[in-house]
Amino acid sequence: MSTTRSEAIIDRLHALHPKLIDLSLGRLQRLLALLGHPERRLPPVIHVAGTNGKGSTCAFLRAIAEAAGQRAHVYTSPHLVRFHERIRLAGTLVSEEALAAALEEVEAVNAGAPITVFEVITAVALLLFSRVPADVLILEVGLGGRFDATNVVERPVATAITSISMDHMEFLGDSLEKIAFEKAGILKPGIACATGAQDPRALGVIADCAAAVGAPLRARGRDWQVAERPGGMLYADARGTLDLPPPGLLGAHQADNAGIAIAALRAWNPPWLTEAAIAAGLAAAEWPARLQRLRGRLAAMLPAGWELWLDGGHNAGGGAALAEQLARWRDRPLHIVVGMKGGKAVTEFLRPLVPHAATLWAVAEPGQHLATPVERIVEASGGLARPGPTVAGALAAIPREGPPARVLVCGSLYLAGEVLKADGA
């Protein structure tokens, strides 16, 4: 496969800094100043941090805005199949021509100064967002919050903090409280923050940080409520109750992410936000590799009547959220295929999933970035997992006897990207 212009530029940019991740704002602030401060010429920004659920919350925010007829910019990471997934301009993924041209412009202005690739990509995104008209910008934090490159935006119209879990400890700290403090770094004076279901330790830190900077906090259970009902969900806050359809994203945890999106939008309260737009957007939301049903080449390897699902959950909180959905999947046997990124807490992710698995398989795809060795996953499972050693190998080896079954591939967004490519996405 030939390399595109944008891929070639990104490859060059890797040489500008010895570390892939080096949390800081100074390098990007210098570059943005040279670019004429595009971060100051943006549509209204909703800034989203958290460990699990950021992408889903962004998907709900975008879907609601678009259901109201608004043009939405979106910045997310990482990508799954193509780099262009990270930047959506007024509803459309950035084109190769626009991305390559902006990369070349930013590379030239940076003039070889030390900077990380994510900082350059953020500068590129902000430059494009400043030039293409839109009504809202949904900005997902890359890592942490306080020193994440996206935190150069000084005055969002609302912020959101999704579920916090132990992840990226080498950058954010070795306790839930330390991680919550880093996430709460996106809070701004006078700007409301919506947060959903949180461990009390994390919520306590967020509340303290909100009070310290003067950011009104909209916390689930205190300021807003969400509950599933047969055929839908109910959302309630001081402004009233909304009777809504079920979220378009599957999983019990998605009601929380949908609620966070609604709470953040109602805190901002733009004139276009109506109950009809919320309902339509909630039902229409899509986000790949979040309990996504696959129907392509990999799914065709399974017997007729079987189902193949994909989820990018990869930490203890993601495992717990998945397990909640798996407890509802009692209509057929479940086979779980797991591949993870190196450095992740494999045992903690697997622990809530194992009781639901008829069989457990450990995999590492050839193209999977920083994949955990199959042997390490087998060891972390207490020997319960069998080597795939690839997804295709595992799908071929799963026992066929008995009723139609369900297969879930999970453990890594990088694995999810490889699976989507193999399935034909």
TORLO-29068 format. One line per field, with one value per residue (C-alpha): x, y, z; residue number from 1; chain. Coordinates in steps of 0.05 Angstrom, whole numbers. Each point is the difference from the previous one (the first is absolute). Layout:
east [X; ...]
north [Y; ...]
up [Z; ...]
nr [NUM; ...]
kette [A; ...]
END
This chain:
east [0; 29; 13; -44; 28; -28; 29; 69; -3; -22; 58; 49; -30; 16; 73; -13; -7; 33; -66; -66; -35; 28; -57; 12; -34; 60; 22; -70; -14; 64; -22; -71; 27; 41; -64; -38; -37; -53; -22; -30; -43; -41; -75; -28; 41; -23; 62; -5; 48; -3; 28; -58; -58; 32; -10; -71; -18; 29; -41; -64; 18; 12; -63; -44; 30; -8; -72; -12; 28; 66; 68; 48; 75; 27; 71; 11; 57; 27; -24; -20; 12; 18; 34; -54; -51; 31; -24; -72; -13; -72; -25; 49; 66; 59; 22; 70; 14; -22; 37; 65; -1; -12; 54; 50; -19; 9; 64; 29; -19; 27; 67; 27; -10; -9; -74; -40; -41; -65; 16; 10; -64; -37; 28; -22; -70; -8; 25; -51; -56; 15; -7; -62; -66; -37; -48; 35; 67; 1; 71; 23; 60; 56; 31; -14; -24; 42; 60; -35; 9; -75; 2; 27; -73; -12; -75; -44; -75; -4; 45; -14; 37; -20; 15; 69; 39; 72; 35; 63; 28; 70; -23; -58; 17; -9; -66; -71; 6; 63; -32; -64; 42; 32; -68; -29; 54; -49; -46; -5; -27; -74; -7; -46; 27; -45; 24; -33; 7; 66; 36; -10; 75; 3; -64; 28; 62; -41; -47; 59; 33; -66; -9; 72; -6; -73; -28; -73; -3; -59; 9; -43; -41; 1; -15; -26; -26; -5; -35; -16; -73; -32; 13; 38; 30; -20; 44; -17; 30; -24; -30; -45; -4; 13; -31; 50; 12; 56; 70; 24; 63; -9; 19; -28; 57; -23; -59; 53; 38; -64; -20; 67; -9; -70; 22; 58; -45; -54; 53; 21; -73; 6; -66; -1; -1; -69; -28; -13; 73; 24; -46; 18; 75; 0; -31; 44; 68; 54; 71; 42; 30; -47; -40; -5; -31; 45; -29; 59; 55; 17; -73; -7; 49; -51; -59; -67; -39; 62; 16; 68; 8; 58; 17; 61; -4; 70; 5; -33; -57; -11; -1; -52; -44; 5; -17; -64; -23; 24; -44; -59; 23; -27; -37; 60; 71; 54; 72; 48; 62; 48; 60; 31; 52; 64; 1; -74; -27; -20; -23; -43; -33; -14; -24; -73; -5; 24; -64; -41; 45; -12; 70; 54; 52; 64; 22; 50; -10; 63; -15; -24; 39; 39; -40; 5; 31; -52; 38; -7; -76; -4; 41; -43; -63; 27; 8; -73; 13; 22; 48; -36; 52; -36; -73; -10; 34; -44; -64; 19; 16; -62; -41; -60; -44; -62; -48; 20; 49; 26; 73; 29; 68; 26; 59; 31; -19; 62; -25; -69; 31; 34; -65; -40; 51; -4; -76; -3; -20]
north [0; 68; 53; 63; 71; 8; -66; 19; 67; -33; -50; 59; 35; -59; 21; 68; -26; -59; -19; -18; 29; 59; 36; 75; 62; 45; -30; 2; 70; 25; -33; 27; 70; -8; -23; 62; -33; -42; -26; 70; -3; -62; -14; -13; -57; -58; -31; -74; -36; -67; -70; -40; 26; 63; -21; -24; 65; 39; -43; 17; 74; 0; -39; 46; 63; -29; -21; 73; 20; 25; -8; -36; -3; -60; -17; -71; -50; -50; -19; -72; -10; 67; 60; 46; -27; 47; 64; 12; 67; 24; -72; -29; -36; 43; -15; -24; 64; 46; -41; -4; 74; 20; -48; 30; 70; -15; -39; 59; 50; -46; 0; -62; 21; -56; -19; -65; -28; 7; 74; 11; -37; 42; 63; -25; -15; 68; 34; -37; 11; 75; 4; -42; 29; -42; 10; -43; -34; -64; -7; -66; 0; -45; -19; 28; 71; 50; -3; -32; 38; 13; 41; 60; 19; 50; 13; -59; 7; -64; -57; -73; -53; -72; -61; 0; -65; -22; 9; 34; 0; 13; 69; 18; -30; -65; 14; 17; 66; 20; -20; 39; 61; -2; -9; 58; 44; 17; 37; 75; 57; 11; -58; -56; -72; -61; -65; -68; -61; 5; -36; 44; 12; 27; 41; 31; 25; 26; 37; 30; 23; 29; 39; 25; 29; 21; -49; -20; -76; -40; -68; -61; -20; 71; 47; -48; -71; -51; -68; -53; -18; -52; 24; 63; 43; 58; 61; 50; 64; 65; 20; -61; -72; -26; -65; -25; -59; -49; 24; -21; -29; -67; -13; 18; 51; 39; 30; 34; 27; 24; 34; 36; 26; 25; 32; 36; 26; 22; 36; 38; 7; 22; 22; -60; -51; -31; -64; -24; 10; -35; -60; -5; 8; -50; -54; 16; 1; -45; -14; -58; -53; 14; -65; 2; -58; -24; -30; -4; -49; -20; -10; -45; -48; -18; -48; 25; 33; 19; 72; 36; 63; 48; 46; 43; -2; -10; 16; -21; 49; -22; -72; 14; 38; -57; -51; 37; -10; -72; -15; 18; -45; -65; -23; -37; -24; 54; -9; 57; 17; 47; 39; 58; 54; -10; 31; -7; -35; -64; -38; 58; 6; -75; -12; 23; -31; -71; -24; 15; -37; -70; 4; 53; 13; 41; 35; 49; 23; 9; 74; 15; 58; -20; -64; -38; -69; -56; -38; 59; 1; -75; 8; 58; -42; -53; -47; 4; 34; -40; 29; 24; 22; 48; 20; -42; -59; 7; 5; -63; -38; 18; -63; -4; -49; 23; 58; 63; 40; 71; 19; 64; 27; 51; 29; 54; 56; -19; -71; 28; 38; -63; -39; 53; -3; -76; 1; 48; 64]
up [0; -20; 52; -5; 5; 70; 24; -27; 36; 66; -7; -6; 60; 45; -4; 32; 72; 35; 35; -30; 62; 39; 35; -5; -29; -14; -66; -30; 27; -36; -65; 5; 10; -64; -36; 23; 58; -35; 68; 12; -64; 12; 3; 70; 31; 44; 31; 21; 46; 37; -2; -30; -41; -30; -71; 11; 35; -58; -47; 38; 0; -74; -16; 41; -31; -70; 15; 16; -68; 27; -32; 47; 0; 38; 24; 28; 9; -14; -69; -15; -75; -32; 32; -30; 51; 52; -34; -22; -33; 3; -2; -51; 12; -22; -71; -16; -39; 57; 53; -39; -17; 73; 23; -49; 22; 74; -12; -37; 54; 55; -37; 32; 72; 52; 5; 5; -56; 40; 12; -74; -18; 52; -32; -68; 25; 34; -63; -43; 51; 0; -76; -13; 26; 51; 58; 53; 11; 41; 25; 32; 46; -24; 67; 69; -5; 38; -47; -60; -65; -6; 64; -38; -12; 55; -1; -19; 8; 41; 23; 15; 40; -14; 43; 31; 7; 12; -67; -27; 71; -25; -24; 47; 68; 38; 35; -21; 36; -39; -66; 16; 16; -68; -35; 40; -30; -57; 49; -13; 44; -11; -50; 21; 0; -6; 30; 4; 44; 37; 55; 62; 5; -71; 8; 64; -36; -59; 48; 37; -65; -25; 65; -3; -71; 5; -51; 13; 5; -29; 34; -13; 60; 27; -57; -53; -4; -55; 3; -51; -11; -45; -71; 19; 55; 45; 12; 55; 27; 30; -67; -4; -24; -70; -23; -52; -47; 16; -18; -69; 33; 34; 72; 68; 10; -61; 39; 44; -60; -32; 65; 4; -71; 15; 66; -34; -56; 49; 41; -63; -23; -73; -32; -47; 56; 2; 28; -70; -20; 63; -14; -74; 13; 57; -44; -61; 35; -30; 23; -27; 45; 58; 3; -75; -38; -57; -64; -48; -16; 71; 18; -61; 32; 53; -10; -22; 56; 40; 18; 1; 42; 11; 58; 14; 76; 28; 75; 65; -8; -72; 22; 54; -50; -49; 53; 16; -71; -2; 60; -44; -57; 28; -62; -30; 16; -1; -24; 16; -42; 36; -26; 39; -5; 38; 69; 12; 62; -34; 63; 23; -68; -5; 71; -10; -70; 14; 37; -63; -49; -27; -29; 5; -54; 1; -64; -29; -72; -42; -13; 71; 31; 63; 8; 65; -14; -3; 54; 48; -10; 11; 65; 24; -11; 47; -58; -21; -66; -60; -52; -63; -16; -48; -4; -63; 34; 61; -42; -37; 65; 41; 11; -47; 38; 36; -15; -39; 41; 7; -7; 30; -20; 50; 39; -43; -48; -40; -6; -19; -57; -27; 8; -38; -57; -2; 2; -58; 36]
nr [1; 2; 3; 4; 5; 6; 7; 8; 9; 10; 11; 12; 13; 14; 15; 16; 17; 18; 19; 20; 21; 22; 23; 24; 25; 26; 27; 28; 29; 30; 31; 32; 33; 34; 35; 36; 37; 38; 39; 40; 41; 42; 43; 44; 45; 46; 47; 48; 49; 50; 51; 52; 53; 54; 55; 56; 57; 58; 59; 60; 61; 62; 63; 64; 65; 66; 67; 68; 69; 70; 71; 72; 73; 74; 75; 76; 77; 78; 79; 80; 81; 82; 83; 84; 85; 86; 87; 88; 89; 90; 91; 92; 93; 94; 95; 96; 97; 98; 99; 100; 101; 102; 103; 104; 105; 106; 107; 108; 109; 110; 111; 112; 113; 114; 115; 116; 117; 118; 119; 120; 121; 122; 123; 124; 125; 126; 127; 128; 129; 130; 131; 132; 133; 134; 135; 136; 137; 138; 139; 140; 141; 142; 143; 144; 145; 146; 147; 148; 149; 150; 151; 152; 153; 154; 155; 156; 157; 158; 159; 160; 161; 162; 163; 164; 165; 166; 167; 168; 169; 170; 171; 172; 173; 174; 175; 176; 177; 178; 179; 180; 181; 182; 183; 184; 185; 186; 187; 188; 189; 190; 191; 192; 193; 194; 195; 196; 197; 198; 199; 200; 201; 202; 203; 204; 205; 206; 207; 208; 209; 210; 211; 212; 213; 214; 215; 216; 217; 218; 219; 220; 221; 222; 223; 224; 225; 226; 227; 228; 229; 230; 231; 232; 233; 234; 235; 236; 237; 238; 239; 240; 241; 242; 243; 244; 245; 246; 247; 248; 249; 250; 251; 252; 253; 254; 255; 256; 257; 258; 259; 260; 261; 262; 263; 264; 265; 266; 267; 268; 269; 270; 271; 272; 273; 274; 275; 276; 277; 278; 279; 280; 281; 282; 283; 284; 285; 286; 287; 288; 289; 290; 291; 292; 293; 294; 295; 296; 297; 298; 299; 300; 301; 302; 303; 304; 305; 306; 307; 308; 309; 310; 311; 312; 313; 314; 315; 316; 317; 318; 319; 320; 321; 322; 323; 324; 325; 326; 327; 328; 329; 330; 331; 332; 333; 334; 335; 336; 337; 338; 339; 340; 341; 342; 343; 344; 345; 346; 347; 348; 349; 350; 351; 352; 353; 354; 355; 356; 357; 358; 359; 360; 361; 362; 363; 364; 365; 366; 367; 368; 369; 370; 371; 372; 373; 374; 375; 376; 377; 378; 379; 380; 381; 382; 383; 384; 385; 386; 387; 388; 389; 390; 391; 392; 393; 394; 395; 396; 397; 398; 399; 400; 401; 402; 403; 404; 405; 406; 407; 408; 409; 410; 411; 412; 413; 414; 415; 416; 417; 418; 419; 420; 421; 422; 423; 424; 425]
kette [A; A; A; A; A; A; A; A; A; A; A; A; A; A; A; A; A; A; A; A; A; A; A; A; A; A; A; A; A; A; A; A; A; A; A; A; A; A; A; A; A; A; A; A; A; A; A; A; A; A; A; A; A; A; A; A; A; A; A; A; A; A; A; A; A; A; A; A; A; A; A; A; A; A; A; A; A; A; A; A; A; A; A; A; A; A; A; A; A; A; A; A; A; A; A; A; A; A; A; A; A; A; A; A; A; A; A; A; A; A; A; A; A; A; A; A; A; A; A; A; A; A; A; A; A; A; A; A; A; A; A; A; A; A; A; A; A; A; A; A; A; A; A; A; A; A; A; A; A; A; A; A; A; A; A; A; A; A; A; A; A; A; A; A; A; A; A; A; A; A; A; A; A; A; A; A; A; A; A; A; A; A; A; A; A; A; A; A; A; A; A; A; A; A; A; A; A; A; A; A; A; A; A; A; A; A; A; A; A; A; A; A; A; A; A; A; A; A; A; A; A; A; A; A; A; A; A; A; A; A; A; A; A; A; A; A; A; A; A; A; A; A; A; A; A; A; A; A; A; A; A; A; A; A; A; A; A; A; A; A; A; A; A; A; A; A; A; A; A; A; A; A; A; A; A; A; A; A; A; A; A; A; A; A; A; A; A; A; A; A; A; A; A; A; A; A; A; A; A; A; A; A; A; A; A; A; A; A; A; A; A; A; A; A; A; A; A; A; A; A; A; A; A; A; A; A; A; A; A; A; A; A; A; A; A; A; A; A; A; A; A; A; A; A; A; A; A; A; A; A; A; A; A; A; A; A; A; A; A; A; A; A; A; A; A; A; A; A; A; A; A; A; A; A; A; A; A; A; A; A; A; A; A; A; A; A; A; A; A; A; A; A; A; A; A; A; A; A; A; A; A; A; A; A; A; A; A; A; A; A; A; A; A; A; A; A; A; A; A; A; A; A; A; A; A]
END
